[in-house]
Amino acid sequence: MSFMLEYIETIILGVSLALDACIVAFSYGLYLKTSKILYGVKLATITSLFQYLMPIIGWYIMSWVNSGLSVYYAGIIDHWIAFIVFLLLGSKIIKDSTTQEDSSRQIKLSFFTLLFIGFVTSIDALAAGVMIFVQNINLWISALLIGIITFLLVLCSYVFSKTFSKLPAKYLEISAGVILILLGCKILAEHLYRGI
């Protein structure tokens, strides 16, 4: 119980950091034709790995320079990267749904797509390393908690999306594309708003 109390802020942080990855997993669950859990496990694994690594990188940046400036400058363009990636992914899904026959498609998550998803959904976790450094709590336990929370929530989001599989495929695909584009817009708007 004392362990939970000590890391309660990290647990809350882990949940909030996992939300973008959950949205991506949910949208891809709508989009991917197969009901195999393997794709959900792949999404959960790559996003949790990045969510585990980014706080560690942020912590070391903070410990090296003992200042938030490096993280601040790293955050100047991160939202634009995330916006562009999600815009491209979402647009591709919408385009595919309107230009190809359902039976002729073999939809897969490529390794590079997984890497992009892992990276752009974990950029905010870089700042988590700064928080961990400032609060002087155990880096490795905190990063592991964030990674585990992300894995579980992303996998649950993917599985939950499959409950909508009986709806018309074309509309599910368009919805998935729109969700990704809106997620990119949300990330962009949040970061621009913080910069005001």
Disulfide bonds with the S-S distance in Angstrom:
none
